[in-house]
Amino acid sequence: MNRDLVTALQAAWGLPEFRDGVRHVIDLDEVALLLAALSVPDHDREVERSLLRLLRSSLDTTEIREAVLLLLERDEVRRPLLAAVVPPRADRPGLAAAVTAAAEDPRVRREVRAVLDDARVRELVWQVVENQVDADRVGLVRRAAVLFVRHPSVPRLAWALRRHGVLRELRRTAASDDDAAA
C-alpha cells in the first residue's frame, strides 16, 4: 500500500471527529472487501455498483459527509491524501499539480462543501455517475446540463477547478487516452 495513503489514513483516524463520524454508520469490513474486489483487474461490474451504492449512502449520511469534508480542511490529512491519490506521473505531469493547487484553495473546498451539502445536487451527481458507469452518454450529458443550469454551486465549483487548470488537465488526459486508443 502507498506510504502516503497510509499516513493520510492514520492522520484521519487520529481525528476524533472523523472516527466518531464513521464508526457507527459504515461497515469498514464491507469497504475492505469491496476495495479488494476492485483491485482484481477483471472485476465484476456489480462490484463497482456495490461500491457506488455504498459511497452514495455514505455521502447522504450527514456524519460521514462532515467527516470527509473535515479531511479536506485539515492540512495534515489533505496533503498526504493528495500525494497518495494523485501521484505525479510521467504521462500526466500537470494533473497532480492542478489537483493539488485546487485542493489547497479554500474557495474550492468551500464550493465542494456547497455541492455536497445540497441533497438535490448529490442526487443528480449520482445519476451522472450511474450514467457514466452504464455508458449512457445521452443521460450523462442531460444530467450534467441540468446540474449546471439548476444548481449555481456546480458552475462555481467548475469555474474554481478551471482556474487551477484541473479541467484542462482532465481534457488533456482524455485526449491523450483517445490518441493512444487510435
Beta strands, then each sheet from edge to edge (+ up, - down):
end
